[in-house]
Amino acid sequence: MTEIRPTTKFVKAGAIVLGFIAVVAWGCLLAVPETKLWMPVAATALLLWPFAKWIPIRFNVTTLAGDRLRSETGVLSKSTRNLMLSRIQDVGVNQTLFQRMVGVGDIWIETAGISSRVILANIDQPQKVADMLLDAAHASGHSSGVTS
């Protein structure tokens, strides 16, 4: 079983930057007597933003197991989508310039059927994951008698 999750690189970078700002704000409170207490408190409260972004990422997982690809999303309510690997027709990667710079990308999966496109956003090493999905789909197609 292989799990595919969105990257947390952007959340971690935001947390580091905002953490640095909070430390500087608390340092100013100690070093500069004119600093108002609300400033470092507000700077610390900004750390809630990366946490709020991390929660949905934490509850977004796609699992490759056997002949199925299962995608689950949701924090309080949950949405699950199952794809038979033998129905996958094409897999591709889209990357913006910024995504290419940090090594992530969006993977799209074309399937036979009515809702034919699934997108996995901000995946680390997207080409490697796309190749793995296509290989698994190809192997599943041959084992079930489907030829491509």
Buried (B, 14 or more C-beta within 10 A) or exposed (E): EEEBBBBBEBBEEBBEEBBEBBEEBBEBBEEEEEBEEEBBEEBBEBBEEBEEBBEEBEBBBBBBEEBBBBBBBEEEEEEEEEBBBBBBBEBBBEBEEEBEEBBBBBBBBBBEEEEEEBEBBBBBBBBEBBEBBBEBBBEBBEEEEEEE
